[in-house]
């Protein structure tokens, strides 16, 4: 059951299907959904105050 929530599985299966010149829309949708989720979480978690420019004295 946890295989459905593993983004690595979707990527590997998409590569496997592409080797046989087939398209699996279920895994394509999974990759898009996980990309949106991780992008959203990274945008929410970004803190510019902890960046390298702040520590190096950049402007």
Residue pairs with C-beta under 8 A, 6 or more apart in sequence:
3 9
7 30
7 31
7 34
7 38
10 27
10 30
10 31
10 34
11 31
13 24
13 27
14 24
14 27
14 28
14 31
17 23
17 24
17 27
48 54
52 58
53 59
